[in-house]
Amino acid sequence: MRSTTQPWGIIFYRAATLLAVLIVLFAVFNFFDNLSEGEPVVPLFALALAVIVWMIGLGCRYVSNAREDARLQHETKRV
């Protein structure tokens, strides 16, 4: 029987992706605001932060999937 709940890694991945998208949107709006003032500055720090947040979420998903696969392999060997 399959569980209907999501593993924590998937939940962290989705939350990190949502946070990274919000950071990128903030960076894009900031860029266009600076562009309208005549100072086009690309917010590299914000974009790098978004990538780091997303990669942490991706790592959580990878670890969670690996643990889930190992658990399923262990259960199938017992049966």
Buried (B, 14 or more C-beta within 10 A) or exposed (E): EEEEEEBEBBBBBBEBBEBBEEBBEEBEEBBEEBEEEEEEEEBEEBBEBBEEBBEBBBBBBEBBBEEBEEEEEEEEEEE
